[in-house]
Amino acid sequence: MAFKEDFAWGAATAAYQIEGAAALDGRGPSIWDTYCDKPGGTRDGFSGAVACDHYHRYVDDVALMRDIGLKAYRFSISWSRVLPEGTGSINAKGLDFYDRLVDELLDKNISPYATLFHWDLPQALHLKGGWLNRESADWFAEYSQIIAQKLSDRVKHWFTLNEPQCFIGHGLLTGIKAPGLKMSLSDVLTATHHSLLAHGRSVQAIRSVDPSAAIGAAPTGSVAFPKSESPADIQAAYDATFSVPGEGELNPEGANSWMVSGEASWNIAWYTDPIFLGYYPEEGLRAFGSNVPKYTDADMKLISQPLDFCGINLYNGWRVEASQRGNRWEEVPTVQGAPLTAFKWPVTPEILYWGPRFFHERYKKPIYITENGMSANDWVEVDGEVRDYQRLDFVKRYLHHYKRAADEGIPVDGYFLWSLLDNFEWAEGYRERFGIIHVDYATQQ
């Protein structure tokens, strides 16, 4: 077998990272506008106020997509551009921008894949408690329905939330991303639960407008892969991938997961099991204990609305083997001098086989790789060219393993490279370049 004929070959972006026009045409501020104004919030004090100016240059950007042969484009919608206060009055100019963008994509035979939320919560809703407020599920449902009513006649593939591990874990627990808070574990788990309720309400809202819509989510995480393909090592990697470790449960060398005593929200299963299986993982319930918010069967039924596919944002992983010391697995030490991206992330292409395999085994859904890519120290050479050899090599290595998944019959439906353009890389400002299209931010060329 090989990748299927209608496989979605695409690239991905996020609204705040590329659009710019942050204070134009009625857009309201998001938590990222506020966070970027905070001294020390981002590297060199940069923001997404202009970014790639995609809001004004989308026609040229879509032409570039066509020229490089993209068949699909995953973009996110700025909630505060459409609803400046998060709810209530609609900003027609903001909504019309996405209407024009979708038409332009379709005119160039590029399939639109829309993400409803990629970290940029309206600031007005943050001031009402943000995800800590249970009403956030209602706010997100209202917004989702407005977008679906405008675009669902042409947009057939939807993602609700992008990487709750980041906008909850990094935004509310570690404080290294907007809104930059360091809440208690109890509050963080409450916010997580509300975001999952919002996902469920969003699915309902989209289906109320278009029952035939294809809907999924886009979580992230670090996938474990086995040292060998022995059954014991494979089981160890599966268990490690979906672990929610509690304090004292890690092996002596530690593992690439966050412990309850520190950054407890970085895991996969706590976010994806409720969505696809309808319950929180028992391991997490034991680990988090009394910090878990009260919830009902009705909550879990809402969260686990039927979905059509599972997106996964995968960049790197960690190698494990079956433990000989009574633990379920042990992390295999990284070889000294192993390749790293410019962001100092490990290069582990094996995860594009094991990630889809493990996710499909657990959740029984078709798989999209919704983000995968690398930051590189590329620059324009004296002849005006950018020779992107490292990124080409990176993508080839990862796709080699993704093709193995396809060859073995795992239903992989698409691949979205992160990212289409060099862009505003959140707290890192403009230092990290992930784009397959180089951007000179001074000239927008």
C-alpha positions as CSV (number, residue, x, y, z in Angstrom):
1,M,0.0,0.0,0.0
2,A,0.9,3.7,-0.1
3,F,-0.7,7.0,0.8
4,K,-4.2,7.0,-0.6
5,E,-5.1,8.9,-3.7
6,D,-7.1,11.6,-1.8
7,F,-4.5,12.0,0.9
8,A,-4.4,15.6,2.2
9,W,-0.9,17.0,1.5
10,G,-0.8,20.4,3.2
11,A,0.7,22.9,5.5
12,A,-0.6,24.6,8.6
13,T,-0.6,28.0,10.2
14,A,-2.3,29.8,13.1
15,A,-4.1,33.1,13.0
16,Y,-2.1,35.1,15.6
17,Q,1.2,33.8,14.2
18,I,0.6,35.1,10.6
19,E,-2.3,37.4,10.2
20,G,-1.1,40.7,11.7
21,A,-3.7,43.5,11.5
22,A,-4.1,43.0,15.2
23,A,-6.0,46.3,15.8
24,L,-7.6,46.8,12.4
25,D,-11.1,46.4,11.0
26,G,-12.8,45.8,14.4
27,R,-10.7,43.0,15.7
28,G,-10.7,42.8,19.5
29,P,-7.6,42.0,21.6
30,S,-6.8,38.4,22.5
31,I,-4.8,37.2,25.5
32,W,-1.7,37.1,23.2
33,D,-2.0,40.8,22.4
34,T,-2.0,41.4,26.1
35,Y,0.8,38.9,26.9
36,C,3.1,40.4,24.3
37,D,2.6,43.8,25.9
38,K,3.9,42.5,29.2
39,P,7.6,43.2,29.8
40,G,9.6,40.0,29.3
41,G,6.6,38.1,27.9
42,T,8.3,37.4,24.6
43,R,11.8,37.4,23.2
44,D,12.9,40.9,22.4
45,G,9.4,42.2,23.1
46,F,8.0,41.1,19.7
47,S,4.4,40.4,19.0
48,G,2.0,39.3,16.3
49,A,0.8,42.8,15.6
50,V,2.1,42.6,12.0
51,A,3.6,39.1,11.7
52,C,3.4,38.0,8.1
53,D,0.7,40.5,7.3
54,H,-1.4,37.6,6.0
55,Y,-4.6,39.6,6.6
56,H,-3.6,41.9,3.7
57,R,-1.5,39.4,1.7
58,Y,-3.6,36.3,1.8
59,V,-4.1,36.3,-2.0
60,D,-0.4,36.3,-2.6
61,D,0.0,33.6,0.1
62,V,-2.6,31.4,-1.4
63,A,-0.9,31.8,-4.8
64,L,2.4,30.6,-3.2
65,M,0.5,27.6,-1.8
66,R,-0.7,26.8,-5.3
67,D,2.8,27.2,-6.8
68,I,4.4,24.8,-4.4
69,G,1.7,22.2,-5.0
70,L,-0.3,22.2,-1.7
71,K,-3.6,20.3,-1.9
72,A,-4.8,21.3,1.6
73,Y,-4.3,24.2,4.0
74,R,-5.0,24.1,7.7
75,F,-5.6,27.6,9.2
76,S,-7.1,28.9,12.4
77,I,-9.7,31.5,12.9
78,S,-9.1,34.4,15.2
79,W,-12.0,34.3,17.7
80,S,-11.6,38.0,18.6
81,R,-11.5,39.1,15.0
82,V,-15.0,37.7,14.5
83,L,-16.3,38.4,18.0
84,P,-14.3,41.2,19.5
85,E,-15.9,40.7,22.9
86,G,-15.9,36.9,22.6
87,T,-19.7,36.8,22.4
88,G,-22.5,39.0,21.2
89,S,-21.9,41.4,18.4
90,I,-20.3,40.0,15.2
91,N,-17.5,41.9,13.5
92,A,-18.6,41.6,9.8
93,K,-15.3,42.6,8.4
94,G,-13.5,39.9,10.4
95,L,-15.9,37.2,9.4
96,D,-15.7,38.4,5.7
97,F,-11.9,37.9,5.8
98,Y,-12.3,34.2,6.3
99,D,-15.1,34.0,3.8
100,R,-12.7,35.5,1.2
101,L,-9.8,33.3,2.3
102,V,-11.9,30.1,1.8
103,D,-13.0,31.3,-1.6
104,E,-9.5,32.0,-2.6
105,L,-8.3,28.6,-1.5
106,L,-11.0,26.8,-3.4
107,D,-10.4,28.9,-6.5
108,K,-6.8,27.5,-6.4
109,N,-8.0,23.9,-5.8
110,I,-6.8,23.9,-2.2
111,S,-9.0,22.2,0.4
112,P,-9.6,24.3,3.5
113,Y,-9.2,22.7,6.9
114,A,-10.4,25.1,9.6
115,T,-9.2,25.2,13.3
116,L,-11.6,27.1,15.5
117,F,-9.2,27.7,18.4
118,H,-5.4,28.0,18.3
119,W,-4.6,29.6,21.7
120,D,-5.8,33.1,21.1
121,L,-8.7,33.5,23.6
122,P,-10.4,36.9,23.4
123,Q,-9.1,39.1,26.2
124,A,-12.7,40.1,27.1
125,L,-13.4,36.4,28.0
126,H,-10.2,36.0,29.9
127,L,-11.4,38.8,32.1
128,K,-14.5,36.8,32.8
129,G,-12.5,33.9,34.0
130,G,-11.5,32.3,30.7
131,W,-11.4,28.5,30.7
132,L,-11.8,28.5,34.5
133,N,-15.3,29.7,33.9
134,R,-17.7,26.8,33.0
135,E,-19.6,29.3,30.7
136,S,-16.6,29.1,28.4
137,A,-18.2,26.0,26.8
138,D,-21.2,28.2,25.9
139,W,-19.0,31.0,24.6
140,F,-17.2,28.6,22.4
141,A,-20.4,27.0,21.1
142,E,-21.8,30.4,20.1
143,Y,-18.6,31.2,18.3
144,S,-18.4,27.8,16.6
145,Q,-22.0,28.1,15.3
146,I,-21.3,31.5,13.8
147,I,-18.3,30.3,11.9
148,A,-20.1,27.1,10.8
149,Q,-23.0,29.1,9.5
150,K,-20.7,31.3,7.5
151,L,-18.2,28.7,6.1
152,S,-19.6,25.2,6.3
153,D,-21.1,25.2,2.8
154,R,-17.4,25.2,1.7
155,V,-15.3,24.1,4.6
156,K,-15.9,20.3,5.2
157,H,-13.1,19.5,7.7
158,W,-13.0,21.1,11.1
159,F,-10.7,21.0,14.2
160,T,-12.1,22.3,17.5
161,L,-9.2,22.9,19.8
162,N,-5.5,23.0,19.0
163,E,-3.1,21.6,21.7
164,P,-4.9,22.1,25.0
165,Q,-1.8,20.7,26.6
166,C,-0.2,24.0,25.6
167,F,-2.9,26.7,26.1
168,I,-3.8,25.1,29.4
169,G,-0.5,23.6,30.5
170,H,1.8,26.4,29.4
171,G,-0.7,29.2,29.7
172,L,-2.2,28.4,33.1
173,L,0.3,26.1,34.9
174,T,3.9,26.9,33.9
175,G,3.0,30.5,32.8
176,I,5.4,30.5,29.8
177,K,2.7,31.3,27.3
178,A,-0.4,33.6,27.4
179,P,-2.0,34.5,29.7
180,G,1.1,33.7,31.7
181,L,-0.5,32.4,34.9
182,K,0.7,29.8,37.4
183,M,-2.5,28.3,38.8
184,S,-2.9,25.5,41.3
185,L,-3.2,22.0,39.8
186,S,-6.9,21.9,40.9
187,D,-7.7,25.1,38.9
188,V,-5.7,23.8,35.9
189,L,-7.7,20.6,35.9
190,T,-10.9,22.5,36.2
191,A,-9.9,24.7,33.2
192,T,-9.0,21.5,31.3
193,H,-12.4,20.0,31.9
194,H,-14.1,23.2,30.8
195,S,-12.1,23.2,27.6
196,L,-13.1,19.7,26.9
197,L,-16.8,20.6,27.5
198,A,-16.2,23.5,25.0
199,H,-14.9,20.9,22.5
200,G,-18.1,18.9,22.8
201,R,-20.3,21.9,22.5
202,S,-18.4,23.0,19.4
203,V,-18.9,19.6,17.8
204,Q,-22.7,19.9,18.5
205,A,-22.8,23.4,17.1
206,I,-21.0,22.5,13.8
207,R,-23.2,19.4,13.3
208,S,-26.4,21.5,13.9
209,V,-25.4,23.5,10.9
210,D,-23.9,20.7,8.8
211,P,-24.6,17.2,9.9
212,S,-22.2,15.9,7.3
213,A,-19.2,17.9,8.5
214,A,-16.0,15.9,9.2
215,I,-14.8,17.0,12.7
216,G,-11.7,16.1,14.8
217,A,-9.4,17.5,17.5
218,A,-5.7,18.4,17.3
219,P,-3.9,17.4,20.6
220,T,-0.1,17.3,20.9
221,G,2.3,15.3,23.1
222,S,5.5,13.3,23.1
223,V,5.1,9.9,21.7
224,A,7.3,7.1,23.1
225,F,8.8,4.6,20.6
226,P,10.3,1.2,21.4
227,K,14.0,0.5,21.5
228,S,13.3,-2.8,19.6
229,E,10.2,-4.3,18.1
230,S,9.9,-7.0,20.7
231,P,6.4,-7.2,22.1
232,A,7.6,-6.2,25.5
233,D,9.3,-3.0,24.2
234,I,6.3,-2.1,22.0
235,Q,3.9,-2.5,25.0
236,A,6.3,-0.4,27.1
237,A,6.2,2.4,24.4
238,Y,2.4,2.3,24.2
239,D,2.1,2.5,28.0
240,A,4.5,5.3,28.2
241,T,2.8,7.3,25.4
242,F,-0.5,7.3,27.2
243,S,0.8,7.5,30.8
244,V,-0.4,10.1,33.3
245,P,2.4,9.5,35.9
246,G,1.9,10.4,39.5
247,E,4.6,11.5,41.9
248,G,7.0,8.6,42.5
249,E,5.8,6.5,39.5
250,L,8.7,7.4,37.2
251,N,11.8,5.3,36.8
252,P,15.0,6.5,38.4
253,E,16.3,8.2,35.2
254,G,13.0,10.0,34.9
255,A,10.8,10.1,31.8
256,N,9.7,12.6,29.3
257,S,6.4,13.4,31.1
258,W,5.4,16.0,33.6
259,M,5.1,14.8,37.2
260,V,2.2,15.9,39.5
261,S,4.7,17.8,41.6
262,G,5.6,20.0,38.7
263,E,4.2,20.4,35.2
264,A,1.4,17.9,35.5
265,S,-0.7,18.7,32.5
266,W,1.8,17.6,29.8
267,N,0.4,14.2,28.8
268,I,-1.8,12.8,26.0
269,A,-4.4,10.6,27.6
270,W,-5.9,13.1,30.0
271,Y,-7.1,15.2,27.0
272,T,-7.8,12.5,24.4
273,D,-9.3,9.7,26.4
274,P,-12.4,11.8,27.4
275,I,-12.9,12.9,23.8
276,F,-12.6,9.5,22.1
277,L,-13.4,7.1,24.9
278,G,-15.7,9.0,27.1
279,Y,-13.8,8.8,30.4
280,Y,-10.7,10.1,32.1
281,P,-7.9,7.6,32.4
282,E,-7.8,5.7,35.8
283,E,-4.1,6.4,36.1
284,G,-4.7,10.1,36.0
285,L,-7.6,10.0,38.4
286,R,-5.3,8.2,40.9
287,A,-2.4,10.6,40.2
288,F,-4.4,13.8,40.5
289,G,-6.7,12.6,43.3
290,S,-8.7,15.4,45.0
291,N,-7.5,17.9,42.4
292,V,-9.8,16.4,39.8
293,P,-12.9,18.6,39.5
294,K,-16.4,17.2,40.1
295,Y,-18.0,16.1,36.9
296,T,-21.1,14.2,35.8
297,D,-21.9,11.4,33.3
298,A,-23.6,14.1,31.3
299,D,-20.3,16.0,31.1
300,M,-18.5,13.0,29.7
301,K,-21.3,12.3,27.2
302,L,-21.0,15.9,26.0
303,I,-17.2,15.7,25.8
304,S,-17.3,12.5,23.8
305,Q,-19.4,13.6,20.9
306,P,-18.8,11.3,17.9
307,L,-15.8,12.4,15.8
308,D,-14.6,11.5,12.3
309,F,-10.9,11.6,12.8
310,C,-8.0,12.2,15.2
311,G,-5.4,14.9,14.5
312,I,-2.0,14.7,16.2
313,N,0.6,17.4,16.3
314,L,3.9,15.5,16.5
315,Y,7.4,16.9,16.6
316,N,9.6,14.6,18.7
317,G,9.5,11.7,21.0
318,W,11.5,9.5,23.3
319,R,12.8,6.0,23.2
320,V,11.9,3.4,25.8
321,E,12.3,-0.2,26.6
322,A,10.6,-2.7,28.9
323,S,11.9,-2.3,32.4
324,Q,13.9,-5.0,34.2
325,R,13.3,-3.3,37.5
326,G,9.6,-3.6,38.1
327,N,8.5,-0.4,36.3
328,R,6.5,-0.5,33.1
329,W,9.2,1.1,31.1
330,E,12.5,2.8,31.2
331,E,13.7,5.6,29.1
332,V,16.7,4.8,26.8
333,P,19.4,7.5,27.3
334,T,19.9,9.7,24.2
335,V,23.1,9.2,22.3
336,Q,25.5,12.0,22.8
337,G,25.6,14.2,19.7
338,A,22.2,13.0,18.5
339,P,20.6,15.5,15.9
340,L,18.7,18.5,17.2
341,T,16.7,21.1,15.4
342,A,17.5,24.8,15.8
343,F,15.0,24.8,18.6
344,K,17.0,22.1,20.3
345,W,14.3,19.6,19.8
346,P,15.4,16.0,19.2
347,V,14.9,14.5,15.7
348,T,13.0,11.3,16.2
349,P,11.3,10.4,12.9
350,E,10.1,7.0,14.2
351,I,7.2,8.8,16.0
352,L,5.4,9.2,12.7
353,Y,4.9,5.5,12.6
354,W,4.4,4.7,16.2
355,G,2.2,7.7,17.0
356,P,-0.4,6.9,14.3
357,R,-0.2,3.3,15.2
358,F,-0.8,3.8,18.9
359,F,-3.5,6.4,18.4
360,H,-5.4,4.3,15.9
361,E,-5.1,1.2,18.2
362,R,-6.5,3.2,21.1
363,Y,-9.1,5.4,19.5
364,K,-10.0,3.6,16.3
365,K,-10.2,6.7,14.1
366,P,-8.4,7.8,10.9
367,I,-5.3,9.8,11.6
368,Y,-4.1,13.2,10.4
369,I,-0.7,14.5,11.3
370,T,-1.9,18.1,11.9
371,E,1.5,19.5,12.6
372,N,5.1,18.3,12.0
373,G,8.1,20.2,11.1
374,M,11.3,21.9,12.4
375,S,12.9,25.2,13.1
376,A,16.1,25.7,11.1
377,N,18.8,28.4,11.0
378,D,18.2,29.1,7.4
379,W,19.0,32.4,5.7
380,V,19.0,34.0,2.2
381,E,22.3,33.3,0.6
382,V,24.2,35.7,-1.6
383,D,22.5,34.6,-4.7
384,G,19.1,35.3,-3.2
385,E,18.2,31.6,-2.6
386,V,17.3,29.8,0.6
387,R,18.7,26.3,0.4
388,D,16.6,24.3,2.9
389,Y,18.5,21.1,2.9
390,Q,18.1,20.3,6.6
391,R,14.3,20.7,6.5
392,L,14.1,18.6,3.3
393,D,16.0,15.8,5.0
394,F,13.9,16.1,8.2
395,V,10.6,15.8,6.2
396,K,11.9,12.9,4.2
397,R,12.9,11.0,7.3
398,Y,9.6,11.6,9.0
399,L,7.5,10.8,6.0
400,H,9.4,7.5,5.5
401,H,8.0,6.3,8.8
402,Y,4.6,7.8,8.1
403,K,4.5,5.8,4.9
404,R,5.2,2.6,6.9
405,A,1.9,3.3,8.8
406,A,0.1,3.7,5.5
407,D,1.7,0.5,4.1
408,E,0.6,-1.4,7.1
409,G,-3.0,-0.3,6.6
410,I,-3.3,2.2,9.3
411,P,-5.8,4.8,8.0
412,V,-3.7,7.9,7.7
413,D,-5.6,10.6,5.8
414,G,-3.3,13.6,5.7
415,Y,-0.1,15.4,6.6
416,F,0.2,19.1,7.4
417,L,3.7,20.5,7.6
418,W,4.4,23.1,10.2
419,S,4.5,25.7,8.9
420,L,3.7,27.3,5.6
421,L,5.5,30.5,6.5
422,D,8.1,31.6,8.9
423,N,6.0,33.3,11.6
424,F,5.7,34.7,15.1
425,E,6.8,31.7,17.3
426,W,4.9,32.7,20.4
427,A,7.2,33.5,23.4
428,E,10.2,33.0,21.1
429,G,9.3,36.0,19.0
430,Y,10.7,35.7,15.5
431,R,13.9,33.8,16.4
432,E,12.7,30.4,15.3
433,R,11.9,29.8,11.6
434,F,9.6,26.9,10.9
435,G,8.4,27.9,7.5
436,I,8.8,26.2,4.2
437,I,8.5,29.7,2.8
438,H,11.1,32.2,4.1
439,V,9.8,35.5,5.3
440,D,11.8,38.7,5.5
441,Y,9.8,40.5,8.2
442,A,11.2,43.9,7.3
443,T,10.1,43.8,3.7
444,Q,7.4,41.0,3.9
445,Q,9.2,39.3,1.0
